[in-house]
Amino acid sequence: MFQMDYEKIKPLFFKLDPEYAHHLVTAMLQTGEAVPQLFNRWVEKNFVDDERLHQTIFGRNFLNPVGLAAGFDKDAQMIRSMTAMGFGYTEVGTVTPKPQPGNPAPRLWRHVKEESLQNAMGFNNRGSLYMERKLKKRFPYVTPIGVNIGKNKATAERDALKDYEHGIRVFRNLCDYLVINISSPNTPGLRDLQNEKFIEALFGMAKALTDKPILLKIAPDMENEQAVALCSKAVESGADGIIATNTSIDYSLVAQPKEVGGISGKAIREKSFELFDAVASELFGKTVLISVGGIDSGYEAYRRIRAGASLVQVFTGLVYKGPELAGTINRTLLKLLEKEGFSHISEAIGADRR
Ligand SMILES: Cc1cc2nc3c(=O)[nH]c(=O)nc-3n(C[C@H](O)[C@H](O)[C@H](O)COP(=O)(O)O)c2cc1C
């Protein structure tokens, strides 16, 4: 797969149902992991390991700042492949306490003209026990792993805290950071938890359970002031970082939207950047900021870094730009650092804030 020209195979891929295409990619990656020669070739081709991109964050060495966003590897089935694809770190999940099937299909669509996706997956995953077993097999990890945790659909909102507590207990010693996901649009009522009272209770509970860094992932569909207030409350309550953003329910962003789910990719780029930038204007220097949403090039990643992101993540860009994206982003980042006279990424992080 990695030796092929992605632009050539993309039209064939795009003839397939998007969810089926994802299963196919998963199967191909798992096969690749099992063949050491192939695996090593992928690593050599895609993994950029340059001191100028190394950072110590959460006490862990991040060899490059480009991570895989949550939702691609929901059950931690391909974390080794992600290193081979050049990712400096991987966020698995969203995982819920119990397995659940998610929403009925079809639930994933492409908006090809806009280089975007729309998904209403609904946290389909095999549950925490399955992921725990998968992670234990790979522990300790080559590159940092984040575990993104959520609540089961069947769990009432008033019991949501218990689901997050479960996730923290199971994964606190099996990851480098945890993410609280209350920003998916596909679990009814979940985004209602994006309120200061819940955030305070959540981080109060979480910090009593573990010293592991715990981050909050937010939706882009908020007023800037609301997002800033929410994230500030999270940090005050003990959050170690913010991930902005999840998918958007602003259906005006694409020409032919479905009536359900969240939009990702190029269509949300500006919205996602704007919200990230607002949060960074208040929290840069006070917490770790991760930017995600519509990043598909080194230039866009660099814009987020200059705005205050220590790390970035991609998902939809992989579908449109192909499996070499992380490597391409990292190589471009190195060129941009050089061009701007920076000797290390840390000098570029937040350069636009100073
Ligand atoms: C098919 C699909 C499934 C996703 N599932 C999750 C998920 O389970 N948990 C989560 O926090 N984000 C999930 N996301 C959101 C991504 O992690 C990311 O925040 C969003 O897609 C914006 O980034 P992008 O424009 O690079 O795709 C999902 C996105 C897509 C496209």
The ligand as an SDF file (V2000), in Angstrom:
LIG
                    3D

 31 33  0  0  0  0  0  0  0  0999 V2000
  -15.0430    8.9070   11.0900 C   0  0  0  0  0  0  0  0  0  0  0  0
  -14.6300    9.7610   12.2490 C   0  0  0  0  0  0  0  0  0  0  0  0
  -14.7210    9.2510   13.5210 C   0  0  0  0  0  0  0  0  0  0  0  0
  -14.3310   10.0360   14.6170 C   0  0  0  0  0  0  0  0  0  0  0  0
  -14.4090    9.5140   15.8670 N   0  0  0  0  0  0  0  0  0  0  0  0
  -13.9720   10.2360   16.9300 C   0  0  0  0  0  0  0  0  0  0  0  0
  -13.9840    9.6860   18.2380 C   0  0  0  0  0  0  0  0  0  0  0  0
  -14.3450    8.5400   18.4410 O   0  0  0  0  0  0  0  0  0  0  0  0
  -13.5710   10.4750   19.2620 N   0  0  0  0  0  0  0  0  0  0  0  0
  -13.1230   11.7710   19.0660 C   0  0  0  0  0  0  0  0  0  0  0  0
  -12.7380   12.4350   20.0330 O   0  0  0  0  0  0  0  0  0  0  0  0
  -13.0880   12.2980   17.8300 N   0  0  0  0  0  0  0  0  0  0  0  0
  -13.4990   11.5750   16.7680 C   0  0  0  0  0  0  0  0  0  0  0  0
  -13.4500   12.1180   15.5080 N   0  0  0  0  0  0  0  0  0  0  0  0
  -12.9880   13.5250   15.3540 C   0  0  0  0  0  0  0  0  0  0  0  0
  -11.5140   13.6220   15.0010 C   0  0  0  0  0  0  0  0  0  0  0  0
  -10.6940   13.1030   16.0180 O   0  0  0  0  0  0  0  0  0  0  0  0
  -11.1140   15.0960   14.7460 C   0  0  0  0  0  0  0  0  0  0  0  0
  -11.2830   15.8290   15.9400 O   0  0  0  0  0  0  0  0  0  0  0  0
  -11.9620   15.7500   13.6600 C   0  0  0  0  0  0  0  0  0  0  0  0
  -12.2300   14.8410   12.6250 O   0  0  0  0  0  0  0  0  0  0  0  0
  -11.2720   16.9790   13.0630 C   0  0  0  0  0  0  0  0  0  0  0  0
  -10.0300   16.6360   12.4940 O   0  0  0  0  0  0  0  0  0  0  0  0
   -9.8300   16.3740   10.8980 P   0  0  0  0  0  0  0  0  0  0  0  0
  -10.4200   17.5580   10.1900 O   0  0  0  0  0  0  0  0  0  0  0  0
   -8.3560   16.2350   10.7230 O   0  0  0  0  0  0  0  0  0  0  0  0
  -10.5580   15.1220   10.5880 O   0  0  0  0  0  0  0  0  0  0  0  0
  -13.8430   11.3630   14.4100 C   0  0  0  0  0  0  0  0  0  0  0  0
  -13.7460   11.8490   13.1050 C   0  0  0  0  0  0  0  0  0  0  0  0
  -14.1160   11.0850   12.0210 C   0  0  0  0  0  0  0  0  0  0  0  0
  -13.9890   11.6460   10.6360 C   0  0  0  0  0  0  0  0  0  0  0  0
  1  2  1  0
  2  3  1  0
  2 30  2  0
  3  4  2  0
  4  5  1  0
  4 28  1  0
  5  6  2  0
  6  7  1  0
  6 13  1  0
  7  8  2  0
  7  9  1  0
  9 10  1  0
 10 11  2  0
 10 12  1  0
 12 13  2  0
 13 14  1  0
 14 15  1  0
 14 28  1  0
 15 16  1  0
 16 17  1  0
 16 18  1  0
 18 19  1  0
 18 20  1  0
 20 21  1  0
 20 22  1  0
 22 23  1  0
 23 24  1  0
 24 25  2  0
 24 26  1  0
 24 27  1  0
 28 29  2  0
 29 30  1  0
 30 31  1  0
M  END
$$$$
